[in-house]
Amino acid sequence: MSQSKVDKYKEQKANRKEIYAKEQRKKKLTKAAWIGVFVLLLAGIIAALSLEIHSWYVNKYLPSKPDYTAESLVISDLAGVLEDETEAHTHAEDETEAASEDGDNEVEIDDEQ
């Protein structure tokens, strides 16, 4: 062996613990970095899937479900009864307004005593 090889071997033997600790530290940091990348990638995939599921739920599933709000439970006036009542009420108001405008404010009182 040459002298340079012997010196290199002696240096490695003397610093073997520090070199081993450096290699282990480097392996641990690399492993932690890969785990971090994996976690971020997994979180992105989960977020994308949850947004897709949410948009499907809102756009496709909710409209197909029955609506039980108060507005949807009101029965429409199929027979036109409410419309007739409002028209009759409107005609009665028109007649009273016309009478009050004509000056027929006199009240007829029948005294049968």
trRosetta pair geometry for C-beta under 8 A, 3 or more apart (Angstrom, degrees):
i j d omega theta_ij theta_ji phi_ij phi_ji
1 5 4.8 -115 -174 80 102 128
1 6 5.5 117 122 -55 124 92
2 5 5.0 95 60 7 78 102
2 6 7.2 -144 98 -5 42 89
3 6 5.6 -56 -150 37 36 114
3 7 6.3 36 153 -20 68 105
4 7 5.8 -52 -147 36 32 111
4 8 6.3 33 153 -20 64 107
5 8 5.7 -54 -146 37 32 112
5 9 6.3 34 154 -20 64 107
6 9 5.7 -54 -148 36 30 112
6 10 6.4 30 154 -18 64 106
7 10 5.8 -54 -147 37 31 111
7 11 6.3 32 153 -20 65 107
8 11 5.7 -54 -148 35 31 112
8 12 6.4 29 154 -17 64 106
9 12 5.8 -55 -147 38 30 109
9 13 6.2 30 154 -20 65 108
10 13 5.7 -54 -146 37 30 112
10 14 6.3 30 155 -20 65 107
11 14 5.9 -55 -146 36 29 110
11 15 6.3 -5 163 11 65 112
12 15 6.4 -74 -138 55 26 88
12 16 6.3 61 155 -77 63 78
12 19 6.9 -11 -149 -11 74 162
13 16 5.8 -11 -150 -38 30 115
15 18 4.9 -53 -172 46 84 113
15 19 5.4 87 126 -27 91 101
16 19 5.9 -59 -144 39 28 110
16 20 6.1 28 158 -19 65 109
17 20 5.8 -55 -145 38 27 110
17 21 6.3 28 155 -20 63 108
18 21 5.7 -54 -146 36 31 112
18 22 6.4 34 153 -21 64 104
19 22 5.7 -52 -150 34 31 113
19 23 6.5 30 152 -17 64 106
20 23 5.8 -55 -149 37 31 111
20 24 6.4 31 153 -18 65 107
21 24 5.8 -55 -147 38 31 111
21 25 6.3 34 153 -21 64 107
22 25 5.7 -54 -147 36 29 113
22 26 6.3 30 154 -19 64 107
23 26 5.7 -54 -148 36 30 112
23 27 6.4 32 153 -19 64 106
24 27 5.6 -54 -149 36 32 112
24 28 6.3 31 153 -19 65 106
25 28 5.8 -55 -148 36 29 110
25 29 6.3 27 155 -17 64 107
26 29 5.9 -54 -145 38 29 109
26 30 6.3 30 155 -18 63 108
27 30 5.8 -56 -147 37 29 111
27 31 6.2 29 155 -19 64 108
28 31 5.7 -55 -147 38 30 111
28 32 6.2 31 154 -19 65 106
29 32 5.7 -53 -144 37 31 111
29 33 6.3 34 154 -21 64 105
30 33 5.7 -53 -148 34 31 112
30 34 6.5 29 154 -16 64 105
31 34 5.9 -56 -150 37 31 109
31 35 6.4 33 152 -19 65 106
32 35 5.6 -53 -147 37 32 113
32 36 6.3 37 152 -22 64 105
33 36 5.6 -53 -150 35 31 114
33 37 6.5 32 152 -18 64 103
34 37 5.6 -50 -147 35 34 112
34 38 6.3 36 153 -19 65 106
35 38 5.6 -55 -149 38 31 114
35 39 6.3 33 153 -20 66 106
36 39 5.8 -53 -145 35 30 110
36 40 6.4 28 157 -16 64 106
37 40 5.9 -57 -149 38 30 110
37 41 6.2 29 154 -18 65 109
38 41 5.7 -57 -147 39 29 111
38 42 6.1 28 155 -18 65 109
39 42 5.7 -55 -145 39 29 111
39 43 6.2 31 155 -21 64 106
40 43 5.7 -52 -144 36 30 112
40 44 6.4 32 155 -20 63 105
41 44 5.8 -54 -151 34 30 112
41 45 6.6 29 153 -17 64 105
42 45 5.8 -54 -148 36 32 111
42 46 6.3 31 154 -17 66 107
43 46 5.8 -55 -145 39 31 110
43 47 6.2 33 155 -21 65 107
44 47 5.7 -54 -144 36 30 111
44 48 6.3 29 157 -18 64 106
45 48 5.9 -55 -148 37 30 110
45 49 6.3 26 155 -15 64 108
46 49 5.8 -57 -146 40 30 109
46 50 6.2 28 157 -19 66 108
47 50 5.9 -56 -143 38 28 108
47 51 6.4 28 157 -18 64 106
48 51 5.9 -55 -149 37 29 109
48 52 6.4 29 153 -18 63 108
49 52 5.6 -56 -148 38 32 112
49 53 6.2 31 155 -18 67 106
50 53 5.7 -52 -144 38 33 111
50 54 6.2 35 155 -21 65 107
51 54 5.6 -53 -144 37 30 112
51 55 6.3 27 158 -16 65 106
52 55 6.0 -55 -145 37 28 106
52 56 6.4 29 154 -18 62 107
53 56 5.7 -56 -149 37 31 112
53 57 6.2 34 152 -23 65 107
54 57 5.6 -54 -147 34 31 114
54 58 6.3 23 158 -13 66 107
55 58 5.9 -55 -142 41 32 106
55 59 5.8 9 166 -1 68 117
56 59 6.4 -69 -133 50 22 95
56 60 5.2 -26 -173 27 65 121
56 61 6.7 58 136 -14 73 103
57 60 7.3 -50 -94 53 10 81
57 61 4.8 -37 -144 38 50 128
57 62 6.5 64 154 -29 64 95
58 61 7.6 19 -17 47 13 86
58 62 5.7 -8 -143 9 35 132
59 62 7.7 62 1 36 10 98
59 63 7.4 -17 175 -2 32 117
60 63 7.1 -82 -164 37 15 100
60 64 7.0 1 158 -11 56 117
61 64 6.1 -71 -157 37 31 108
61 65 6.9 32 153 -27 67 104
62 65 5.9 -53 -153 23 37 113
67 72 4.2 150 106 -52 106 168
68 72 6.7 -103 -110 71 11 126
68 73 6.9 36 -162 -55 53 109
69 72 5.1 88 57 10 77 102
69 73 7.3 -150 94 -8 39 92
70 73 5.9 -63 -149 36 33 110
70 74 7.2 47 154 -37 64 94
71 74 6.2 -42 -162 7 36 114
75 78 7.6 -56 161 -14 97 100
77 80 6.1 94 144 -91 106 23
77 81 6.1 -138 -155 44 104 72
77 82 4.3 -99 -104 25 147 114
77 83 6.3 147 126 -20 149 90
80 83 4.7 -52 -165 42 75 120
80 84 6.0 80 135 -27 86 97
81 84 5.9 -56 -152 34 31 110
81 85 6.6 29 154 -17 65 106
82 85 5.7 -54 -150 36 34 112
82 86 6.4 30 155 -16 66 106
83 86 6.0 -57 -150 38 30 108
83 87 6.4 29 152 -19 65 107
84 87 5.7 -55 -146 37 32 110
84 88 6.2 30 155 -18 66 106
85 88 5.8 -54 -145 38 30 109
85 89 6.1 31 155 -19 64 108
86 89 5.5 -52 -144 39 32 114
86 90 6.2 37 153 -24 64 105
87 90 5.5 -53 -148 34 32 113
87 91 6.5 32 153 -19 65 102
88 91 5.8 -51 -148 34 33 109
88 92 6.5 32 153 -18 64 105
89 92 5.8 -54 -149 36 31 111
89 93 6.5 32 153 -18 64 106
90 93 5.7 -54 -149 36 32 111
90 94 6.4 35 151 -23 64 105
91 94 5.6 -52 -148 34 33 114
91 95 6.5 34 154 -20 65 104
92 95 5.8 -52 -149 34 32 111
92 96 6.5 27 155 -14 65 106
93 96 5.9 -58 -148 39 33 107
93 97 6.2 31 155 -18 67 108
94 97 5.8 -57 -146 39 29 110
94 98 6.2 30 155 -21 65 108
95 98 5.7 -53 -144 36 30 111
95 99 6.3 29 156 -19 64 106
96 99 5.7 -52 -145 36 32 111
96 100 6.3 28 156 -16 65 107
97 100 5.9 -57 -146 39 31 107
97 101 6.3 29 155 -19 65 109
98 101 5.8 -58 -147 37 30 110
98 102 6.4 29 155 -22 64 108
99 102 5.9 -56 -147 33 30 110
99 104 4.9 -75 -169 66 81 117
100 104 7.6 -92 -81 57 25 74
100 105 6.6 57 -130 -82 64 91
